[in-house]
Amino acid sequence: MPLPSDERIVALSKELIAQFDAIFGLHPGFRPAHARGLLLSGTFTPTPEAAKLSSAPHFNRASTPVTARFSSSTGIPLIPDTDPNANPRGLGIRFNLADHVHTDIVAHSADGFPTRTGAEFLEFLHALVGSGPGVASPTPVEKFLGAHPGALAFVQLPKPFPSSFSREKFFGVTAFKFISSDGTTRHVRYIIDPHEGAHHLDDEAVKTKGPNFLYEGVEERLKQGPIRYQIKVQIANEGDVVDDATVHWPADRPLVELGQVELTTIVDENEKEQKRIIYDPIPRVEGIEPSEDPLLELRAAVYLISGRRRRAA
């Protein structure tokens, strides 16, 4: 997982990490965003349709071991599960293809992203910081949202509390290119559906929950059997926007199920392993390529730079 060759992307990544630190505080050994999390292990089993869409190894094997991480928003390591700022939730899935060979999916429970570029996202964070109590209206964030309809739509998007991580739906933010064995290329976005169906809590139900109900609930849920998700892709049509995470594709675009993830075990020495693992938004595997979405290289740089810092702490 190398750093991008573009020094401007690296510099912007460092600025974003510094801004997260300014907002959430510096917590050595933890991620600057989605700091709270839990690692699990399991297996991915593909459908026959997956191999038709992509020549990627994990779509063409009987099964592949996976390492998944549930997480909560913000850079606060002990943010309560009942804090609205902990939404949206995150899910990273690593497909372990061989020793030191892997490819990842990084998703969260909100369908979209507030900005198209990293520079706009940094501007958004600056506007949030500058819009505290007592700031006259229109505040910096009100001005930003007024000028960026995609960000306004994301802010207004409902971000409800899941009743369990096993009942949450997740979305890949950016598009990717699937390349089949015959060379056919399709742009896709990931959707990860819970096998049990999505289920969310209303405000009154959240008030009855403890601060750790989601993470403590994982161990209890695993006693009943594996936590299962169906990994799907939405396939773009010719002419659909594939380089802008703020743009949704029409709902009638085809969905194809790629396979099932079964999570069976909480990883031993969890905090140590969370500190070590660095998920990579860029596939770096045969049969899947990044789209031209500018967020991909930026996110990869943020993850790698912050991951190196986390490991050194």
C-alpha positions in Angstrom: 0.0 0.0 0.0 2.1 2.9 -1.2 1.5 6.6 -0.7 0.2 8.5 -3.8 2.9 9.9 -6.0 1.1 13.3 -6.1 2.6 15.4 -3.2 -0.5 17.6 -3.2 -2.6 14.6 -2.3 -0.2 13.7 0.5 -0.2 17.2 1.8 -4.0 17.5 1.8 -4.2 14.1 3.6 -2.0 15.5 6.4 -4.2 18.6 6.6 -7.3 16.5 6.9 -5.7 14.3 9.7 -4.7 17.5 11.5 -8.2 18.8 11.3 -9.7 15.6 12.6 -7.2 15.9 15.5 -8.4 19.5 16.1 -12.0 18.5 16.2 -11.9 15.2 18.2 -8.6 15.5 20.1 -5.4 13.6 19.6 -5.7 9.9 20.8 -2.4 8.1 20.2 -2.9 4.6 18.9 -6.4 5.2 17.5 -7.8 6.3 14.1 -8.5 10.0 13.6 -11.9 9.0 12.3 -13.9 5.9 13.1 -11.7 5.5 16.2 -14.0 3.1 18.0 -14.3 -0.3 16.5 -14.2 -4.1 16.7 -12.5 -6.7 14.5 -14.1 -10.0 13.6 -13.0 -12.9 11.4 -15.0 -15.0 9.0 -15.4 -16.2 5.4 -16.7 -14.9 2.1 -18.4 -17.2 -0.3 -19.0 -15.9 -3.8 -22.0 -16.4 -6.2 -21.5 -17.7 -9.8 -22.5 -14.2 -10.9 -19.5 -12.6 -9.2 -17.0 -14.5 -11.4 -19.0 -13.3 -14.5 -18.5 -9.7 -13.5 -14.8 -9.8 -12.3 -11.7 -11.9 -12.6 -10.8 -10.9 -9.0 -9.4 -13.9 -7.0 -12.0 -13.8 -4.2 -14.8 -14.0 -6.8 -13.4 -17.1 -8.4 -12.5 -19.2 -5.4 -14.8 -21.4 -3.3 -14.3 -19.2 -0.3 -11.9 -16.6 1.1 -11.1 -15.7 4.8 -12.0 -12.2 5.8 -11.2 -9.8 8.5 -14.0 -7.2 9.2 -14.1 -4.1 11.3 -17.3 -2.5 12.7 -16.8 1.1 13.7 -18.4 4.3 14.9 -18.0 7.8 13.5 -15.7 10.4 15.0 -12.2 10.2 16.3 -13.3 9.6 19.9 -12.3 6.1 21.0 -15.0 5.7 23.6 -17.8 7.5 22.0 -21.1 6.0 23.4 -23.1 3.9 21.1 -26.1 6.1 22.0 -24.4 9.4 20.8 -25.9 10.6 17.5 -22.4 11.6 16.4 -21.5 7.9 16.3 -23.6 7.6 13.2 -23.1 6.7 10.4 -21.4 3.4 11.4 -18.6 1.9 9.3 -17.7 -1.6 8.0 -14.4 -2.5 6.5 -14.0 -6.0 5.0 -10.5 -7.4 4.2 -10.4 -10.4 1.8 -7.2 -12.3 2.8 -6.0 -13.7 -0.5 -2.6 -15.0 0.6 0.2 -14.1 3.0 0.4 -10.3 2.9 -1.9 -10.2 -0.1 -5.4 -8.7 0.3 -8.1 -6.4 -1.1 -10.6 -4.4 0.9 -14.1 -2.9 0.9 -14.6 0.2 3.0 -18.2 1.2 3.5 -20.5 3.2 5.9 -24.1 3.2 6.8 -25.0 6.5 5.0 -25.6 6.3 1.2 -23.3 9.0 0.0 -20.6 11.5 1.0 -20.8 15.2 1.6 -18.3 16.4 -1.0 -16.8 15.3 -4.3 -13.2 16.2 -3.5 -10.9 16.2 -0.5 -10.3 19.9 -0.7 -14.0 20.5 -0.4 -14.2 18.1 2.5 -11.4 20.0 4.3 -13.3 23.2 3.6 -16.4 21.6 5.1 -14.5 20.6 8.3 -13.1 24.1 8.7 -16.6 25.5 8.3 -17.9 23.2 11.0 -15.2 24.2 13.4 -15.9 27.9 12.7 -19.6 27.6 13.3 -19.8 27.1 17.1 -22.1 28.7 19.6 -22.4 32.4 19.3 -21.4 32.7 15.7 -23.7 35.0 13.8 -25.9 33.6 11.0 -25.2 32.8 8.3 -22.4 30.7 9.9 -19.5 29.4 7.8 -21.2 25.9 7.7 -24.5 27.5 6.6 -22.7 29.3 3.8 -20.8 26.1 2.8 -24.0 24.0 2.7 -25.7 26.7 0.7 -23.0 26.5 -2.0 -22.7 22.7 -2.0 -26.1 21.0 -2.5 -24.5 17.6 -2.2 -23.2 18.4 1.2 -26.6 19.7 2.3 -28.3 16.5 1.1 -25.8 14.4 3.0 -26.3 16.4 6.2 -30.0 16.1 5.9 -29.9 12.4 5.2 -31.3 10.4 8.1 -28.6 8.5 10.0 -30.6 6.3 12.4 -29.3 4.1 15.2 -29.1 0.4 14.2 -30.5 -2.0 16.7 -27.5 -4.2 16.1 -24.4 -4.2 13.8 -26.0 -7.4 12.4 -29.0 -5.3 11.3 -27.2 -2.4 9.6 -26.9 -1.8 5.9 -23.7 -0.4 4.5 -22.8 1.5 1.3 -19.5 1.8 -0.6 -18.9 5.6 -1.1 -17.0 5.5 -4.4 -17.4 3.6 -7.7 -15.0 0.9 -9.0 -14.3 -0.7 -12.3 -15.0 -4.5 -12.5 -13.2 -6.2 -15.3 -14.3 -9.7 -16.3 -12.2 -12.4 -17.7 -13.2 -11.5 -21.3 -12.2 -7.8 -20.7 -15.7 -6.4 -20.2 -15.6 -3.3 -17.9 -18.4 -2.1 -15.7 -18.6 0.6 -13.1 -20.1 -0.5 -9.8 -20.8 0.6 -6.3 -20.9 -1.8 -3.3 -24.0 -2.3 -1.2 -23.8 -4.6 1.9 -27.1 -5.9 3.0 -27.6 -7.6 6.4 -29.0 -11.1 6.1 -31.5 -10.4 8.9 -32.7 -7.2 7.3 -32.0 -3.6 8.3 -33.6 -2.5 11.6 -33.2 0.8 13.3 -34.3 2.3 16.7 -36.4 5.4 17.3 -35.3 8.0 19.8 -37.2 6.6 22.7 -35.7 3.2 22.2 -32.2 4.6 22.1 -32.8 6.2 25.5 -33.3 2.7 27.0 -29.9 1.5 25.7 -26.6 1.4 27.4 -23.5 3.2 26.1 -22.0 0.0 24.8 -25.1 -1.8 23.5 -23.9 -2.2 20.0 -20.4 -3.6 20.7 -21.5 -5.7 23.6 -24.3 -7.0 21.5 -21.9 -8.4 18.9 -20.6 -11.1 21.3 -24.2 -12.0 22.4 -25.3 -12.1 18.7 -22.5 -14.5 17.8 -23.7 -17.0 20.3 -26.7 -17.4 18.0 -24.6 -18.1 15.0 -22.7 -16.2 12.3 -23.4 -12.6 11.4 -24.2 -12.6 7.7 -24.2 -10.0 5.0 -24.9 -10.2 1.3 -22.4 -8.2 -0.7 -24.0 -6.7 -3.8 -23.1 -4.2 -6.5 -25.2 -1.6 -8.3 -24.1 -1.5 -11.9 -23.9 1.9 -13.7 -25.4 2.6 -17.1 -23.4 4.3 -19.8 -23.5 8.0 -19.0 -23.9 7.7 -15.3 -21.6 9.8 -13.2 -18.8 7.5 -11.8 -16.3 10.0 -10.4 -18.5 11.9 -7.9 -19.5 10.3 -4.6 -22.2 12.9 -4.0 -24.2 11.7 -7.1 -26.5 8.8 -6.7 -27.3 6.5 -9.6 -31.0 5.9 -10.5 -32.7 3.2 -8.4 -33.5 1.1 -11.5 -29.8 0.3 -12.1 -29.3 -3.5 -11.8 -28.2 -5.0 -8.6 -26.1 -8.2 -8.6 -25.3 -10.3 -5.5 -21.6 -11.1 -5.3 -21.7 -13.4 -2.4 -22.1 -13.8 1.4 -19.9 -12.8 4.3 -20.2 -14.9 7.4 -18.6 -13.4 10.5 -18.0 -16.0 13.2 -15.4 -14.9 15.7 -14.2 -11.8 17.5 -10.5 -11.4 16.8 -8.1 -12.1 19.7 -6.0 -9.2 21.0 -8.5 -7.0 19.3 -7.1 -3.6 20.2 -3.6 -4.6 19.1 -4.9 -5.9 15.8 -7.0 -2.9 15.2 -3.9 -0.7 15.7 -2.0 -2.8 13.2 -4.5 -3.3 10.3 -4.7 -0.5 7.7 -7.7 -0.9 5.3 -7.1 0.3 1.8 -9.9 1.9 -0.3 -8.0 1.1 -3.5 -8.5 -2.5 -4.6 -5.0 -3.3 -5.9 -6.1 -6.7 -7.3 -6.7 -8.2 -10.7 -10.2 -7.7 -11.9 -11.1 -4.6 -9.9 -9.7 -1.1 -10.6 -10.3 2.3 -9.0 -12.6 4.7 -10.8 -11.5 8.3 -11.5 -13.2 9.4 -8.2 -10.7 11.8 -6.6 -11.6 10.6 -3.1 -9.9 7.2 -3.6 -6.3 8.3 -3.7 -6.9 10.8 -0.9 -8.6 8.3 1.4 -5.9 5.8 0.8 -3.3 8.4 1.8 -5.2 9.4 4.9 -5.6 5.8 6.0 -1.9 5.0 5.4 -0.4 8.1 7.0 -2.7 7.8 10.1 -2.1 4.1 10.2 1.6 4.5 10.3 1.2 7.0 13.1 -1.2 4.7 15.0 1.3 1.8 14.8 4.1 4.0 16.0 2.2 5.2 19.1 
